[in-house]
Amino acid sequence: MKLILTREVTGLGQAGDVVTVKDGYARNFLLPRSHAILWSLGGEKQIEAIRRARTAREIRDREHAVEIKNSLEKAPIAVKAKVGSTGSLFGSVTDKQIVLAIKGATGVDIDRHKLKVGHIKKLGKYSVKVALTSQVSATIAIEVVAA
């Protein structure tokens, strides 16, 4: 089955790539999780839009990645979350909340899929890993505070 990837799939390709996979893999994994869409002649326009979005988010080179890493590691990042009377969170801190806090503190737009976050369910300080490129990763200190 011929598909257009909408996001990076490890071992398969990047967003905007046209790939051919077995029917079961496409029907049971890629399509239900919105990792891909069916390929069609009209899909060529979507491929170009996906590739433009990917290049806008991409890090230009290793020096740029190191520069971003340094700015992320220096900036104090606070994530606000709703807290109950016992001090525990309602739910947990999501990767989307962390990405928004990073963008607010540093102005750097990071893909949420590049974050390595465990379950954060209490107030306090945590460290989060961000894979900027295959060779450069940053460890960011975040603090979860009451909203």
N, C-alpha and C positions, 0 to 999 in steps of 0.2 A: 504494500500500500504506500502510496506517495503522499508525504505530509510536508507541511511548512512548520518549522519549530517556532514557537512564540516566546520561549525562554531557553536558557542553556540547559541541556541535558547531558550529564556526565557520560562520556564514552560515545556520544551520538553526534553532538554538534552545538553550535551557537544559535541564538535567536536570529531568524531570517534565513536559515539554511533549509534547503529542500533535501529531504532524506527519504529513502525507501526502507521500510521496515516490514516485519511480518504482520499479518492482519490482526492476530490476537494481541500482540504488544500494543498496536495502535488502538484497538477497540477497548482493551481492558486497562491500559495504563496511561498512555499519552493523551488521548482525547478526553477521558473523564476528568483528568487533573488539569486540563487546559494548558498542557505543555506544547500542544501542536493543534493545527487545524488542517482540514483536508486540502490537498493541493488542487487547484483549478487554474484555468487560464486567467480568470479574473483575479486570482490570488497574487499574481505578479505585482500588482499595485501595493498589496499589503506587504509583500516581501520588502519592497523599497522603503515603505514607512517604518517597518520593524528595524531594518538596517540603519536608517537615519537615527532612530531613537537610540539604538545600541552605540553608534559612534559618538553621540552626544554624551552618553554616560561613561564611555570608556576612558580609561586613564591613558594619556598620550605615550608615556615611556617610563622607564625605571626611575629617572630623576624626578619626574612629576609624582610618581607613586611614593617616593621617599619624602618628598616635600609634603604631600598630603598626610603621610604617616606621622611626621613630626608635628604638624598642626593639630591632628586628632589627639595625639598623646599628651600634648600640653594643655589643651582646653579642658576646663571643668565642665562636665556634662551632668545635668540634673534632669531626671525624669519624674514628672509629677504623676501621682496615682491616687485614686480614692482609697481611703483607709477606714477600717471599722474601729470601734471603740477599743478593741484588744490590740490594735497595732498591726493586724494582718490586712493584706490587700483584698479588695473585692476582685477576684479573678487573679490574673498575673500580668506582669509587664510583657507586652508583645514586642516583636521586632519592629513593627511599624512605629510604635511609640518611641523606641530607641532611635530609629532613623530620623524621625521628626525632631527629637531633642538634639541629635548631632547636627542636623541642618540648621537649627536655631542657634546653636552655640558657635559653630565654626563656618557655616555657609557651604559646607561640602555636602553634595548630594551622593549618597551611597545606596547601592542596590541592597534591599533588605535580605536577599538570598545569600549575600556574602558574609552575613553575620553568623557567628557561632555563639549562641546564647542558650544557657540552661533555663530551667524554670525559676523565675524570680517571683516569689510570693510574699516577701517581707521587705520592710524598709531597711535601708543600709547601703553599703558600698559594695559594688560588684565589678569584676573585670570581664570585658567582652572582647573577643577576637574578631577582627575584620580582615578578610583576605582581599587585599587591594589588587594584587596580581598573583601569578603563580609563585613568584619569588618573594614578594613583599607582603607582609601582614603586620597589622598594628594591634596592640593590646590597649584598649580604651578603658579608663576608669570611669564608671558611671555611679551616680548616687541616686537612689530612689527616695523621694521625699513625698510627704503628704501634700495633697492638692488643697 
